[in-house]
């Protein structure tokens, strides 16, 4: 999984990419890019 400074550029990389907000293990909100069809597109910020 890549860490990146700009998730907007990663969202436009594939039409199935979605940006979601989830909590990490310590309770912080993180932004993730997920893609069900192509799991290689995962990223977090």
N, C-alpha and C positions, 0 to 999 in steps of 0.2 A: 504494500500500500504506500502510495506516495504522500508526502507532506508537501503542501504548496502554499504560496502566498496569494494566489488568485484562483478561486474555484469557478469563477465565471468563465474563464477560458477553458477549463476542463469540462464544464457543462455542455459547451457547444461542440465538444469533440465527437460526441456520438448522440444520436437522436433519442436513445433510451436512457441517457443519464438523468438522474434525479438528485437534487440537493436536499438533504434531510438534516434535521437538528436532533442530536441524540446526546445523552449524558455519558461521559466516560466513567471509569471506575471510581474516580474521586469526586463525582458530582458536578463537574464542570460541563457546560454545554459545548459541544463540538459540532462543527459542520462536516458532513460526510457527503461524498459523491458516490452513489451506488448505481449499479447497472446489473439487472438480473440476467440479461442475455449475454453480456460480455463482462465477466467478473474482473478482467484485467484492468478495467477503467476505475477501480476503486481509488479514492483519495480522501484525505482528511485535512482539516485546518484547525 
